[in-house]
Amino acid sequence: MTDGVTGELARAAWQAVSEANRDALRRLVADDVVWHASGRGPRSGDHHGRDAILDYLAGIGEDAETFDLELDDVLVGDERTAILFRVSGKRNERLLEAGFVLLMRFEDNRIAEIWSIPRDQYAVDAFWS
């Protein structure tokens, strides 16, 4: 079974983030991409533009002692694709074990918009506070 274009792009973006490959991720996202991070903590809010989301992702790695991701599944649609994954992290003696849904919207074979939705928002907010 094939993923189709959106599935291939989503998997390539996952690989780029997993390898901290800014150049590869830069090629996959639109110039005016928007990342919506849910929650009420310091990492929540909207991040506009390619450089802003690259800096946002880099900041996560810099601010956590450990932050490991594990891919669970990729759900593919024609215009949107969802990535289900788990995070294990440690920061300032706080531990995080949480599942996430990353929803991507595509335009012109690039990622145009991303929603990052944890399955336990309270745990994520506490981890970053």
N, C-alpha and C positions, 0 to 999 in steps of 0.2 A: 504494500500500500504506500502511496506517495503522499507527502505532506502538501504538495502544491506550493505556490510561490510564497504565500504568507508563512507557512510552516517552515520553509527553508530559511527565510529571512529571520524568523523568530529564533530558530536553532542557531543560526550564525551569530545573532546578537548575544544569545546565552553563552556561546563559546567565547566570544570576544570579552564579555564581562568576566567570565570565569578565569580567563587568562590575563585580565587587566590590560587588554590590547586596545588602547585608545584609538589607534589608527583604523583598525578594523571596525570598531563601533562607529567611528566618525563617518565611515563610508555607508553605513547601514541606516543612519537616521537623517531625517530632513533637517535643513538649516534651522527651520522655525519649530522644531519638535517641542512638545510640551510634556513634562513629566508631572503627574499629579500624585503626590505622596499623602495618603490619608493620615488622619490622626491629629493630635493636639500637641505633640512634642516638638522639639527644636528641629527635627528633620522633616516635619510635615509641611505641606504647602505645595504650590505650583512652581516649577522650574522651567523657564522659557529659554529655548535656544540650545543648539548643540553643545556649545562650550559650558553652559550652565549645568546641563545634565551630566556631562563628563566630569565636571568639578564636583557635583553632588555625589556621584558614585565613588570617585576617588576619596572624597571626604569620609565616606562610610568606612572604607578600609583604613584610613589614617586615624580615625577616632576610636576604633575598636581594637582591643588586643588581639582578638581572633574574630573572624566573621566568615564562616564557611557556608556554602550553598550546596544544596543537593536537588537536582532536577527530579521531579516526580512524573510529570506528564506534560504534553503539549496538545492543546485542543485547537483544531484548525478550522477557520471559516474563510470565506472569500475576502472579507474586508477586515476582519479582526481575528486575532489569535490569542489564546490564553496559555500562559505558562504556569503550571502548578509546581511549587518548589518549597523546600524547607530550609530554614536558617538556624545555624547554631553559632552563638556568639558569646564573647566575654568582654566586658567593659567595666572598669572600676569596681571589680568584685561582683558585678551583676552578670547573671547568665541569661541567655535568651535561647529558647527553643520554640520556634513558631513556624507555622505554615503560611504561605503567601500565595496570592493570585496576582499575576502580572498580566494585565490586559493591554494588548497593543492594537492600535488602529493604523492602517497602512494607506498611503497615497503614493502613486507613481513608483511603486516598488521600493519604498522607503518607509521607515517607521515614522509616523507623523504625530502620534500621541500615545502616552503610556499612563496607565493607572496602576499604582502599586497598592495592593489591598491585603493587609495581614488578616489572618483568621482570628488572631487574638490582639486586637488593637491596644488594649490596656497593657499587655505585656511589652509590646514594642515601645509604647510611649514611656513606660517606666524604665526600660533599658537605656533609652537615649536621654532621659532627664538627669 
